[in-house]
Amino acid sequence: MTSEIVGAQGSNPTSAHSVVVKALEMKTSTEALARRLWMSFVAEGKDALYQEDIIQILGSHRTEEAEHIFSTLDADCNGDVSLDEMIMTVVEVARERKALARSMHDVTQAVRVLDRFLSVIVVVCVAMIYAAFFSSGFAKYLATIGTQIAAISFALAGTAQEFLGSCIFLFVKHPYDVGDRVDIDKTPMIVEHVSLLYTVFRRVDNNKTVQIPNIVSNNMWIENVSRSKAMKEQISMTINSSTSFDDIELLRKELQTFLTSHDNKRDFMPTLELDILSVGDMKQLELRVEVTHKSNWSNEMLRATRRNKLMCALIASLRAVPIYSPGCGGPLAGEPANPSYSVSISREEAEAARAKFDAEKAAKRLVAHAPKVADAVPQAVSSAVDGNSYLRPADVSATSSGRPSADLGRDPEHKNKLGLRRTDVSRDASVAPQRPSSTYARYAASTASQ
């Protein structure tokens, strides 16, 4: 009894303090300890722990202490503590206890290194002062020593800047401790080890170990998730532009019912925000859902479990309303409710419809455009082809069937196939005989086939 009063109960392995500390060292024993405490405090026939149960056990004269204990256990502030919530709270306390011990050890090591460095500087300064007072010939060397110190200071300026910046970052700013979940430049990481000049992190996404100098971290954007309170999650989605306001309100009611249910009120706040951010290209609506968790996201497994539950409830609510994605909501193409049609028209009708569309489009313009030269080229080529009387479709077919390397103007066989005679060529001496080239013949053949 005397040892417990003076605070030396840790030396007794059978004391309650030693048993609890030993149980907090492992996760399995920590969960067993939480179950034992919960079953010891909860009254028979109840499924949750209430503040009255703790007051009844501790006594009415310790009401303030009971209220403080219950507020610590009831992290979601819903008025009761379930078995799962009790286990999660005790496990989190054990984790924070280990992290605090590691953080104190790392900070102690950093302070020890700083103490040694400052001790060396003090010894050097005391030695110089002692030599200046008790040595008459030391004064003549002060100028030389000062010059050497100045040269060394220029050489070690970067190191000195890093050392001083790291000291300010670690002891003055102190943005994180060992075990904290932080986001550095949007990268989620967990602090593993803190030293005087650097910090070791473990990435959450791929479990890699990252070492970052403290002078570099001093210029980065650091978000400490472990030190945050209740955190808000935003989920963006695109829905069909034909969605009505009543459907969006129905979605709000469905999600509100999910958040306030008995199984989910321990994980999420009852507040819900549903915003339409933009209409995009008028074919879709961009919708954002904002839900507030009752704790931060330092526990990645718990955060992932809650988010998966929320996403499943969101997709179920969208299907229940229903709210469709862009381009959906109607029958698929080819179904009896939405059959496909194809219409065949002649080339003349297609060209006439195209010309009518271009004319109506040009008429709607505020300033009319001049016709382009390129639009008249196909017509000129078509007129030139139609005006060649010496080239017939049969001649084109004969030309295409010939040898590619043959010269149509000198090969008698091809001259006979094409039917070229002297009488077909102008007898005027001022006009040179014309021979159809193979490229021109192929172009005429393709035009004739069309």
SEFI-293508 format. One record per residue (C-alpha): residue number from 1; residue in one letter; x, y, z. Coordinates in Angstrom, 1 decimal. Layout:
   marfi   guse     east    north       up
     NUM      A        X        Y        Z
...
REM end
This chain:
   marfi   guse     east    north       up
       1      M      0.0      0.0      0.0
       2      T      2.8      2.4      0.8
       3      S      4.5      1.8     -2.6
       4      E      1.3      2.6     -4.4
       5      I      0.8      5.8     -2.4
       6      V      4.3      7.1     -3.2
       7      G      4.0      6.1     -6.8
       8      A      6.4      3.1     -6.9
       9      Q      3.8      0.6     -8.0
      10      G      5.6      0.1    -11.3
      11      S      8.2     -2.1     -9.5
      12      N      5.4     -4.5     -8.4
      13      P      4.6     -6.8    -11.3
      14      T      1.3     -7.8     -9.8
      15      S      0.0     -4.2     -9.4
      16      A     -2.8     -2.9    -11.6
      17      H     -0.5     -0.3    -13.2
      18      S      2.0     -2.9    -14.2
      19      V     -0.7     -5.2    -15.6
      20      V     -2.2     -2.4    -17.7
      21      V      1.2     -1.2    -19.0
      22      K      2.1     -4.8    -19.9
      23      A     -1.2     -5.3    -21.8
      24      L     -0.7     -2.1    -23.8
      25      E      2.5     -3.4    -25.4
      26      M      0.7     -5.8    -27.8
      27      K     -2.4     -5.3    -29.9
      28      T     -4.0     -8.6    -28.9
      29      S     -3.6     -7.9    -25.2
      30      T     -4.8     -4.3    -25.7
      31      E     -8.0     -5.5    -27.3
      32      A     -8.5     -8.0    -24.5
      33      L     -8.0     -5.2    -21.9
      34      A    -10.6     -3.1    -23.7
      35      R    -13.2     -5.9    -23.6
      36      R    -12.5     -6.6    -19.9
      37      L    -13.0     -2.9    -19.0
      38      W    -16.2     -2.6    -21.1
      39      M    -17.8     -5.7    -19.6
      40      S    -16.8     -4.6    -16.1
      41      F    -18.5     -1.1    -16.5
      42      V    -21.6     -1.9    -18.6
      43      A    -24.6     -2.9    -16.5
      44      E    -26.3     -6.2    -17.2
      45      G    -28.9     -6.1    -20.0
      46      K    -27.4     -3.1    -21.7
      47      D    -25.5     -3.0    -25.0
      48      A    -23.5      0.2    -24.5
      49      L    -21.6      2.1    -21.8
      50      Y    -23.2      5.3    -20.4
      51      Q    -21.9      8.0    -18.2
      52      E    -24.2      6.9    -15.3
      53      D    -22.5      3.5    -15.3
      54      I    -19.1      5.1    -14.6
      55      I    -20.5      7.5    -12.0
      56      Q    -22.2      4.5    -10.2
      57      I    -18.9      2.6    -10.0
      58      L    -16.6      5.5     -9.1
      59      G    -19.1      7.2     -6.7
      60      S    -21.1     10.4     -6.7
      61      H    -18.2     12.3     -5.1
      62      R    -16.0     11.7     -8.3
      63      T    -18.5     12.9    -10.8
      64      E    -16.1     15.3    -12.6
      65      E    -13.6     12.5    -13.0
      66      A    -16.3     10.2    -14.4
      67      E    -17.4     12.9    -16.9
      68      H    -13.8     13.3    -18.0
      69      I    -13.3      9.6    -18.5
      70      F    -16.6      9.2    -20.4
      71      S    -15.8     12.2    -22.7
      72      T    -12.4     10.6    -23.5
      73      L    -14.1      7.3    -24.4
      74      D    -17.0      8.8    -26.3
      75      A    -15.0     10.2    -29.2
      76      D    -18.0     10.6    -31.5
      77      C    -20.1     12.4    -28.8
      78      N    -23.2     10.4    -29.3
      79      G    -23.9      9.7    -25.6
      80      D    -22.8      6.1    -25.4
      81      V    -19.8      3.9    -25.9
      82      S    -20.1      0.6    -27.8
      83      L    -17.7     -2.4    -27.5
      84      D    -16.1     -1.6    -30.9
      85      E    -15.7      2.0    -29.9
      86      M    -14.1      1.0    -26.6
      87      I    -11.6     -1.3    -28.4
      88      M    -10.8      1.3    -31.0
      89      T    -10.2      4.0    -28.3
      90      V     -7.9      1.8    -26.1
      91      V     -5.9      0.6    -29.1
      92      E     -5.4      4.2    -30.2
      93      V     -4.2      5.1    -26.7
      94      A     -1.7      2.3    -26.8
      95      R     -0.5      3.4    -30.2
      96      E     -0.1      7.0    -29.1
      97      R      1.7      5.9    -26.0
      98      K      4.3      4.0    -28.1
      99      A      4.6      6.9    -30.5
     100      L      5.1      9.4    -27.6
     101      A      7.9      7.2    -26.1
     102      R      9.6      7.0    -29.5
     103      S      9.2     10.7    -30.0
     104      M     10.7     11.6    -26.7
     105      H     13.6      9.3    -27.4
     106      D     14.3     10.9    -30.8
     107      V     14.0     14.4    -29.4
     108      T     16.4     13.5    -26.5
     109      Q     18.9     12.3    -29.1
     110      A     18.6     15.5    -31.1
     111      V     19.1     17.6    -27.9
     112      R     22.1     15.5    -27.0
     113      V     23.7     16.2    -30.4
     114      L     22.9     19.9    -30.1
     115      D     24.4     19.9    -26.6
     116      R     27.7     18.3    -27.9
     117      F     28.0     20.8    -30.7
     118      L     27.4     23.8    -28.5
     119      S     29.9     22.4    -25.9
     120      V     32.6     22.2    -28.6
     121      I     31.9     25.9    -29.5
     122      V     32.0     26.9    -25.8
     123      V     35.3     25.0    -25.3
     124      V     36.9     26.7    -28.3
     125      C     35.8     30.2    -27.1
     126      V     37.0     29.6    -23.5
     127      A     40.3     28.4    -24.8
     128      M     40.8     31.5    -26.9
     129      I     39.8     33.8    -24.1
     130      Y     42.1     32.0    -21.7
     131      A     45.0     32.3    -24.1
     132      A     44.3     36.0    -24.7
     133      F     44.5     36.8    -21.0
     134      F     47.4     34.6    -19.9
     135      S     49.6     34.6    -23.0
     136      S     51.4     37.9    -23.9
     137      G     52.3     36.6    -27.4
     138      F     48.9     35.4    -28.3
     139      A     47.7     38.9    -29.4
     140      K     50.0     38.9    -32.5
     141      Y     48.2     35.8    -33.8
     142      L     44.7     37.1    -33.4
     143      A     44.6     38.6    -36.9
     144      T     45.8     35.4    -38.5
     145      I     43.3     33.3    -36.5
     146      G     40.5     35.8    -37.4
     147      T     41.3     35.4    -41.1
     148      Q     41.3     31.6    -40.9
     149      I     38.0     31.7    -39.0
     150      A     36.5     34.0    -41.7
     151      A     37.6     31.6    -44.5
     152      I     36.2     28.6    -42.7
     153      S     32.9     30.4    -42.1
     154      F     32.6     31.0    -45.9
     155      A     33.3     27.3    -46.6
     156      L     30.8     26.1    -44.0
     157      A     28.1     28.7    -44.6
     158      G     25.7     26.1    -46.1
     159      T     26.3     23.6    -43.3
     160      A     25.8     26.3    -40.6
     161      Q     22.6     27.5    -42.3
     162      E     21.2     24.0    -42.5
     163      F     22.1     23.3    -38.8
     164      L     20.4     26.5    -37.6
     165      G     17.4     26.0    -39.8
     166      S     17.0     22.5    -38.7
     167      C     17.1     23.5    -35.0
     168      I     14.4     26.2    -35.6
     169      F     12.3     23.7    -37.5
     170      L     12.6     20.9    -34.9
     171      F     12.5     22.8    -31.6
     172      V     10.5     26.0    -32.5
     173      K      8.0     25.0    -35.2
     174      H      7.8     21.3    -34.4
     175      P      5.2     20.5    -37.0
     176      Y      5.0     16.7    -36.2
     177      D      5.9     13.9    -33.8
     178      V      6.9     10.3    -34.3
     179      G      3.8      8.3    -35.4
     180      D      1.9     11.3    -36.9
     181      R      0.2     10.9    -40.2
     182      V      1.2     13.9    -42.4
     183      D      0.7     15.0    -45.9
     184      I      3.8     16.7    -47.4
     185      D      3.2     18.2    -50.9
     186      K      0.0     16.0    -51.2
     187      T      1.9     12.8    -50.4
     188      P      0.5     10.9    -47.4
     189      M      3.3      9.7    -45.1
     190      I      3.8      8.5    -41.5
     191      V      6.7      9.9    -39.3
     192      E      9.0      7.0    -38.3
     193      H     12.1      8.8    -36.9
     194      V     13.1     12.4    -36.1
     195      S     16.7     13.5    -36.0
     196      L     18.4     16.9    -35.7
     197      L     19.1     17.3    -39.4
     198      Y     16.6     14.9    -41.1
     199      T     13.4     13.0    -40.7
     200      V     12.5      9.5    -41.8
     201      F      9.0      8.9    -43.2
     202      R      7.0      5.9    -44.4
     203      R      4.7      6.4    -47.4
     204      V      1.2      5.3    -46.9
     205      D      0.5      4.3    -50.6
     206      N      3.5      2.0    -51.2
     207      N      5.1      1.6    -47.8
     208      K      8.5      3.1    -49.0
     209      T     10.9      4.7    -46.6
     210      V     11.7      8.4    -47.4
     211      Q     14.4     10.5    -45.7
     212      I     13.9     14.3    -46.1
     213      P     16.3     16.9    -44.6
     214      N     14.6     19.2    -42.1
     215      I     15.8     22.3    -44.0
     216      V     13.9     21.0    -47.0
     217      S     10.8     20.2    -45.0
     218      N     11.0     23.7    -43.6
     219      N     10.0     25.1    -47.1
     220      M      7.2     22.5    -47.8
     221      W      3.5     22.5    -47.2
     222      I      2.9     20.1    -44.3
     223      E     -0.6     19.0    -43.3
     224      N     -0.7     17.1    -40.0
     225      V     -3.6     14.7    -40.1
     226      S     -3.1     13.3    -36.6
     227      R     -3.4     16.7    -35.0
     228      S     -6.6     17.5    -36.9
     229      K    -10.1     17.2    -35.6
     230      A    -13.1     15.9    -37.5
     231      M    -12.3     15.9    -41.2
     232      K    -14.5     16.5    -44.2
     233      E    -14.6     14.4    -47.3
     234      Q    -15.7     15.7    -50.7
     235      I    -16.9     13.4    -53.5
     236      S    -17.4     14.8    -57.0
     237      M    -19.5     13.1    -59.8
     238      T    -21.1     13.9    -63.1
     239      I    -24.8     13.2    -63.6
     240      N    -27.2     13.6    -66.5
     241      S    -28.2     17.1    -67.4
     242      S    -31.9     16.1    -67.4
     243      T    -31.8     15.4    -63.6
     244      S    -34.4     17.5    -61.9
     245      F    -34.1     19.5    -58.6
     246      D    -36.6     17.1    -56.9
     247      D    -34.3     14.1    -57.7
     248      I    -31.4     15.9    -56.2
     249      E    -33.4     16.6    -53.0
     250      L    -34.4     12.9    -52.9
     251      L    -30.7     12.0    -53.1
     252      R    -30.1     14.3    -50.2
     253      K    -32.8     12.6    -48.1
     254      E    -31.4      9.2    -48.9
     255      L    -27.9     10.1    -47.8
     256      Q    -29.2     11.9    -44.7
     257      T    -31.0      8.7    -43.7
     258      F    -27.8      6.8    -44.1
     259      L    -25.8      9.2    -42.0
     260      T    -28.3      9.3    -39.1
     261      S    -28.9      5.5    -39.0
     262      H    -27.9      3.7    -35.8
     263      D    -25.0      1.9    -37.4
     264      N    -23.4      5.0    -39.0
     265      K    -24.0      7.8    -36.6
     266      R    -20.8      6.7    -34.8
     267      D    -18.8      7.3    -37.9
     268      F    -20.3     10.4    -39.6
     269      M    -21.7     13.7    -38.6
     270      P    -25.4     14.3    -39.5
     271      T    -24.5     17.3    -41.5
     272      L    -24.5     16.9    -45.3
     273      E    -23.8     19.3    -48.1
     274      L    -24.9     18.7    -51.7
     275      D    -23.7     21.3    -54.3
     276      I    -24.0     21.6    -58.1
     277      L    -20.7     23.0    -59.1
     278      S    -21.2     23.5    -62.9
     279      V    -23.2     22.5    -65.9
     280      G    -20.1     21.6    -68.0
     281      D    -20.9     21.6    -71.7
     282      M    -24.7     21.6    -71.0
     283      K    -24.7     17.8    -71.4
     284      Q    -23.9     17.0    -67.8
     285      L    -24.0     18.4    -64.2
     286      E    -21.1     18.3    -61.8
     287      L    -22.3     17.3    -58.4
     288      R    -20.3     17.4    -55.1
     289      V    -21.2     15.6    -51.9
     290      E    -19.5     16.7    -48.7
     291      V    -19.6     14.4    -45.6
     292      T    -17.9     15.0    -42.3
     293      H    -16.3     12.2    -40.4
     294      K    -16.4     12.1    -36.6
     295      S    -12.6     11.6    -36.4
     296      N     -9.5     12.4    -38.4
     297      W     -7.8     10.0    -40.9
     298      S     -4.8      9.1    -38.9
     299      N     -6.0      5.5    -38.9
     300      E     -5.8      4.5    -42.6
     301      M     -7.7      1.2    -42.2
     302      L    -10.6      2.9    -40.3
     303      R    -10.7      5.7    -42.9
     304      A    -10.8      3.2    -45.8
     305      T    -13.6      1.2    -44.1
     306      R    -15.7      4.2    -43.6
     307      R    -15.2      5.6    -47.1
     308      N    -16.1      2.2    -48.6
     309      K    -19.3      2.2    -46.7
     310      L    -20.1      5.7    -47.8
     311      M    -19.4      5.0    -51.5
     312      C    -21.6      1.9    -51.5
     313      A    -24.4      3.9    -49.9
     314      L    -23.9      6.7    -52.4
     315      I    -24.2      4.4    -55.4
     316      A    -27.2      2.7    -53.9
     317      S    -28.9      6.0    -53.3
     318      L    -28.2      7.1    -56.9
     319      R    -29.8      3.9    -58.2
     320      A    -32.8      4.2    -55.9
     321      V    -33.8      7.8    -57.0
     322      P    -32.7      7.1    -59.9
     323      I    -30.1      9.5    -61.1
     324      Y    -28.3      8.5    -64.3
     325      S    -24.8      9.3    -65.7
     326      P    -24.3     11.5    -68.7
     327      G    -25.7      9.9    -71.9
     328      C    -27.7      7.3    -70.0
     329      G    -31.2      7.0    -68.8
     330      G    -32.8      6.1    -72.1
     331      P    -33.1      2.9    -74.2
     332      L    -29.9      1.7    -75.8
     333      A    -29.4      2.2    -79.6
     334      G    -30.8     -0.7    -81.5
     335      E    -33.4     -1.8    -78.9
     336      P    -37.1     -1.9    -79.9
     337      A    -37.7      1.3    -77.9
     338      N    -34.9      3.1    -79.7
     339      P    -34.5      1.5    -83.2
     340      S    -31.9      2.5    -85.7
     341      Y    -32.8      3.8    -89.2
     342      S    -30.8      4.2    -92.4
     343      V    -31.9      6.2    -95.5
     344      S    -30.4      5.9    -98.9
     345      I    -30.5      9.0   -101.2
     346      S    -28.9      9.8   -104.5
     347      R    -25.8     11.8   -105.0
     348      E    -27.7     14.7   -106.5
     349      E    -30.0     14.9   -103.5
     350      A    -27.1     14.8   -101.1
     351      E    -25.3     17.6   -102.9
     352      A    -28.5     19.6   -103.0
     353      A    -29.1     19.1    -99.3
     354      R    -25.5     20.0    -98.5
     355      A    -25.7     23.2   -100.6
     356      K    -28.9     24.2    -98.9
     357      F    -27.4     23.7    -95.5
     358      D    -24.3     25.8    -96.4
     359      A    -26.6     28.5    -97.8
     360      E    -28.7     28.6    -94.6
     361      K    -25.6     28.6    -92.5
     362      A    -24.0     31.5    -94.4
     363      A    -27.3     33.4    -94.2
     364      K    -27.2     33.3    -90.4
     365      R    -23.8     35.0    -90.3
     366      L    -23.5     38.6    -89.3
     367      V    -20.9     39.2    -92.0
     368      A    -20.9     37.1    -95.1
     369      H    -17.7     35.4    -96.2
     370      A    -16.4     35.6    -99.7
     371      P    -16.4     32.2   -101.6
     372      K    -13.1     30.4   -101.3
     373      V    -11.0     29.6   -104.3
     374      A    -10.6     26.0   -103.2
     375      D    -14.4     25.5   -103.5
     376      A    -14.3     26.2   -107.2
     377      V    -11.4     23.8   -108.0
     378      P    -13.5     20.5   -108.0
     379      Q    -16.1     22.1   -110.3
     380      A    -13.3     23.2   -112.7
     381      V    -11.7     19.8   -112.7
     382      S    -15.1     18.1   -113.3
     383      S    -15.9     20.5   -116.2
     384      A    -12.4     19.8   -117.7
     385      V    -12.9     16.1   -117.5
     386      D    -16.4     16.3   -119.0
     387      G    -15.0     18.4   -121.9
     388      N    -12.4     15.9   -123.1
     389      S    -14.1     14.3   -126.1
     390      Y    -11.2     12.2   -127.2
     391      L    -11.2     10.1   -123.9
     392      R    -14.0      7.6   -123.6
     393      P    -14.7      5.1   -120.7
     394      A    -13.6      2.2   -122.9
     395      D    -10.4      4.0   -123.5
     396      V     -9.9      4.5   -119.8
     397      S    -10.5      0.8   -119.2
     398      A     -7.9     -0.1   -121.8
     399      T     -5.4      2.3   -120.3
     400      S     -5.8      0.9   -116.8
     401      S     -5.3     -2.7   -118.1
     402      G     -1.9     -1.9   -119.7
     403      R      1.6     -2.3   -118.4
     404      P      2.5      0.3   -115.9
     405      S      6.0      0.8   -117.4
     406      A      4.7      1.2   -121.0
     407      D      4.7      4.6   -122.7
     408      L      1.2      5.1   -124.0
     409      G      2.3      7.5   -126.7
     410      R      4.9      5.2   -128.3
     411      D      3.5      1.7   -127.8
     412      P      1.5      0.7   -130.9
     413      E     -0.5     -1.9   -129.0
     414      H     -1.8      0.7   -126.5
     415      K     -2.4      3.2   -129.3
     416      N     -4.7      0.7   -131.0
     417      K     -6.5      0.0   -127.7
     418      L     -7.1      3.6   -127.0
     419      G     -8.1      4.2   -130.6
     420      L     -5.8      7.0   -131.1
     421      R     -5.6      8.0   -134.8
     422      R     -4.1     10.8   -136.7
     423      T     -7.5     12.0   -137.5
     424      D     -8.3     12.3   -133.7
     425      V     -5.6     14.9   -133.3
     426      S     -5.9     18.5   -134.4
     427      R     -4.1     19.0   -137.8
     428      D     -3.3     22.6   -136.9
     429      A      0.4     22.9   -136.6
     430      S      0.1     25.5   -133.9
     431      V     -1.5     22.9   -131.6
     432      A      0.7     20.1   -130.3
     433      P     -0.6     16.6   -130.2
     434      Q     -2.0     15.7   -126.7
     435      R     -1.5     12.4   -125.0
     436      P     -3.4     11.4   -121.9
     437      S     -1.1     10.5   -119.0
     438      S     -1.6      7.4   -116.9
     439      T     -2.3      9.5   -113.8
     440      Y     -5.0     11.5   -115.6
     441      A     -6.4      8.3   -117.0
     442      R     -6.8      6.7   -113.5
     443      Y     -8.4      9.9   -112.2
     444      A    -10.9      9.8   -115.1
     445      A    -11.6      6.1   -114.5
     446      S    -12.4      6.8   -110.8
     447      T    -14.7      9.7   -111.9
     448      A    -16.4      7.5   -114.5
     449      S    -16.9      4.6   -112.0
     450      Q    -18.6      7.1   -109.6
REM end
